Amino acid sequence: METFIQHARDLTARIADRQDERETYGRLAAGQSPLALFITCSDSRVVPSLITGARPGELFELRTAGNAVPVYQEDMAACAEAATIEYAMRVLGVADIIVCGHSHCGAVGARVRGEDLNGAPAVRDWLTQQVSDRLPQDADSTVSAAVQQHVREQLHRLRGYPCVQERLAAGEVSLHGWFYEVHTGLVAAHHPATDLFLPL
């Protein structure tokens, strides 16, 4: 924790000392206009700003266990995920949605391996509801094939949200599937024409 506190102090000091930094951060007070909605896993090894080089205010982030997007239903209960997607579409008007899965994903790995999660019932129930039990069996510790299929499924789920459908129909938003290797830093993007993930 001391490391985080020191970093926050250093950031504050840097902003106070530099006019350009003060102006940059000052503009954030006027509101946000992010470029993209970035949906990714809660995993601490996945750092969206590191992967994309985004500056403060450029990414609207949604982080869930396993970068899962709940299936849209007319009578679905209010949830943070649906609210975040709707806000990004109808209020912020982001132009891109990126779903970024990652190697060594504990959520996807737990489903693929059928791990006993009874000791963590909230985790067990979330994964049961949100991560398909039809993912390919993947003996590799990276669970790359399963994660990539999971990303495809989340893109499909997003297309079921009316707020996303509206923006897609108007040509105002694009969907992107990414796969991040935590052990190499490689980012691959899904290419719908071939259904393959290829390095960016």
C-alpha positions in Angstrom: 0.0 0.0 0.0 2.9 2.4 0.7 4.0 2.1 -2.9 0.5 3.2 -4.1 0.5 6.1 -1.6 3.9 7.3 -2.8 2.9 7.1 -6.4 -0.2 9.2 -5.7 2.0 11.8 -4.0 4.5 11.8 -6.9 1.6 12.3 -9.4 0.2 15.2 -7.4 3.6 16.9 -7.2 4.2 16.4 -10.9 0.9 18.0 -11.8 1.5 20.9 -9.4 4.9 21.6 -11.0 4.0 21.4 -14.7 1.6 23.8 -16.4 0.9 21.4 -19.2 -0.1 18.7 -16.8 -2.3 21.1 -14.8 -4.1 22.0 -18.0 -4.5 18.4 -19.1 -6.0 17.4 -15.8 -8.0 20.7 -15.5 -9.8 19.8 -18.8 -11.1 16.6 -17.2 -13.2 18.6 -14.8 -15.3 19.8 -17.7 -16.6 16.3 -18.4 -15.6 13.2 -20.2 -15.7 12.2 -23.8 -13.9 8.9 -24.0 -12.9 7.4 -27.3 -13.9 3.8 -26.5 -15.6 1.5 -24.0 -13.0 -1.0 -22.9 -14.5 -4.2 -21.5 -12.0 -6.4 -19.8 -11.3 -8.7 -16.9 -10.9 -7.6 -13.3 -7.5 -9.4 -13.3 -4.8 -7.1 -11.9 -2.4 -8.1 -14.7 -4.6 -6.5 -17.3 -4.0 -2.7 -17.3 -6.0 -1.1 -20.1 -4.0 2.2 -20.2 -0.8 0.2 -20.5 -2.1 -1.9 -23.3 -3.6 1.0 -25.3 -1.4 3.9 -24.2 -4.6 5.8 -23.3 -4.4 9.0 -21.3 -6.9 9.9 -18.5 -10.3 10.5 -20.0 -9.8 8.4 -23.2 -11.2 5.0 -22.0 -14.5 4.3 -20.4 -13.8 1.0 -18.6 -16.0 -1.9 -17.6 -14.2 -4.6 -15.6 -15.9 -7.8 -14.7 -14.7 -11.3 -13.7 -13.8 -12.9 -17.0 -14.7 -9.7 -19.0 -18.3 -11.1 -19.1 -21.2 -9.2 -20.6 -24.6 -10.4 -19.3 -27.0 -11.6 -21.9 -29.5 -8.8 -22.6 -33.1 -9.6 -21.6 -36.2 -7.4 -21.7 -36.9 -8.0 -18.1 -33.4 -8.2 -16.8 -32.7 -6.8 -13.4 -30.7 -3.6 -13.2 -27.0 -4.4 -13.2 -23.8 -2.4 -13.4 -22.7 -4.0 -16.6 -25.9 -3.1 -18.6 -25.9 0.4 -17.1 -22.3 1.0 -18.1 -22.9 -0.3 -21.7 -26.0 1.9 -22.0 -24.3 5.0 -20.6 -21.4 4.5 -23.0 -23.8 4.2 -26.0 -26.5 6.7 -25.2 -24.8 9.3 -23.1 -21.1 9.3 -24.0 -21.6 8.1 -27.6 -18.3 6.3 -27.7 -17.3 5.2 -31.2 -15.7 1.9 -30.4 -16.3 -1.0 -28.0 -13.3 -3.3 -27.3 -13.8 -6.6 -25.5 -10.4 -7.7 -24.3 -9.8 -11.2 -22.9 -6.5 -12.4 -21.6 -4.3 -15.4 -21.3 -4.2 -17.3 -18.0 -7.7 -16.1 -17.2 -8.8 -17.6 -13.9 -12.5 -17.2 -14.7 -12.4 -18.9 -18.0 -9.9 -21.5 -16.8 -12.2 -22.4 -13.8 -15.1 -23.1 -16.1 -13.1 -25.0 -18.6 -11.4 -27.1 -15.9 -14.7 -27.5 -13.9 -13.0 -26.3 -10.7 -14.9 -26.5 -7.4 -15.8 -23.0 -6.4 -18.2 -23.9 -3.6 -16.0 -22.0 -1.2 -16.6 -18.8 -3.2 -20.3 -19.0 -4.0 -20.7 -15.5 -5.5 -17.8 -16.3 -7.9 -19.2 -19.7 -8.7 -22.7 -18.3 -9.4 -21.3 -15.4 -11.6 -19.2 -17.7 -13.7 -22.0 -20.3 -14.0 -24.3 -17.5 -15.3 -21.9 -15.6 -17.4 -19.2 -17.9 -18.8 -20.4 -20.6 -21.2 -19.9 -24.3 -20.3 -19.5 -24.9 -24.1 -16.1 -23.4 -24.4 -13.4 -25.6 -26.0 -11.5 -27.8 -23.6 -8.1 -26.2 -23.3 -5.3 -28.1 -21.4 -2.9 -25.2 -22.0 -2.3 -23.1 -18.9 -2.9 -20.0 -21.0 -6.4 -21.2 -21.9 -6.0 -19.1 -25.1 -8.4 -21.0 -27.3 -11.1 -20.9 -24.6 -10.6 -17.2 -23.9 -10.7 -16.3 -27.6 -14.0 -18.2 -28.0 -15.3 -16.4 -24.9 -14.4 -13.0 -26.4 -16.4 -14.0 -29.5 -19.4 -14.8 -27.4 -19.2 -11.5 -25.5 -19.2 -9.6 -28.8 -22.3 -11.6 -29.8 -24.0 -10.7 -26.5 -23.2 -7.0 -27.0 -25.1 -7.1 -30.3 -28.2 -8.1 -28.3 -28.3 -4.8 -26.4 -30.8 -2.4 -28.0 -28.5 0.6 -27.3 -25.7 -1.2 -29.2 -28.0 -2.3 -32.0 -29.1 1.3 -32.6 -25.6 2.6 -32.9 -24.5 -0.3 -35.1 -27.4 0.2 -37.4 -26.5 3.9 -37.7 -22.8 3.1 -38.3 -21.9 5.0 -35.2 -20.0 2.3 -33.3 -17.6 -0.5 -34.1 -17.0 -3.7 -32.0 -13.6 -5.2 -31.5 -12.4 -8.4 -29.9 -8.9 -8.4 -28.5 -6.8 -11.1 -26.8 -3.9 -10.0 -24.5 -1.1 -12.3 -23.5 0.0 -11.4 -20.0 3.2 -13.3 -20.3 4.4 -11.6 -23.5 2.5 -8.3 -23.9 1.2 -9.4 -27.3 -2.2 -8.1 -28.3 -4.2 -9.9 -31.0 -7.4 -8.7 -32.6 -10.3 -10.7 -33.9 -10.8 -10.6 -37.7 -14.4 -11.5 -38.4 -13.7 -12.4 -42.1 -11.4 -15.2 -41.0 -12.6 -15.7 -37.4 -9.0 -15.6 -36.3 -7.1 -13.5 -33.7 -4.1 -12.0 -35.4 -1.4 -9.7 -33.8 -2.2 -6.0 -34.0 
